[in-house]
Amino acid sequence: MSDLNIKIKKASWHRNGVCGEGFYAIIFEEKKEGLMIASLFDEPGCCAVYSILKLQEENIEFAMGNSWRGDVYEDALRPALKKFLEEKGSNRIGPFAIPQK
């Protein structure tokens, strides 16, 4: 379990084209880094994270300020997303329903 202190503010399921893998777009606050955004796929190990502030500055550079370890954030995001969806309700329905594992 991760020791990151995160709070999910919004989460929305996105269909990635017709045949692509869907993912959750998540806006979350991390105590140290502030507002962040993540793309979290169902497949373990598939998580991308960016600082919203740095995106506003058009910083998308790897290892130059807006490069985050998705694998580190994933450990905190998956349980936080589960809790968020249980409290707020899922917007993922039909064939996109949350897989039961």
JOPE-V466808 format. One record per run of one state. SS is the DSSP state (a for helix, b for strand, c for the rest). FROM is the first residue (numbers start at 0). TO is the last residue. Records with the same first field share a line. If there is no record, write none. Layout:
SS = FROM-TO, FROM-TO
//
This chain:
c = 0-4, 14-21, 30-32, 41-45, 56-68, 88-92, 96-100
b = 5-13, 22-29, 33-40, 46-50
a = 51-55, 69-87, 93-95
//
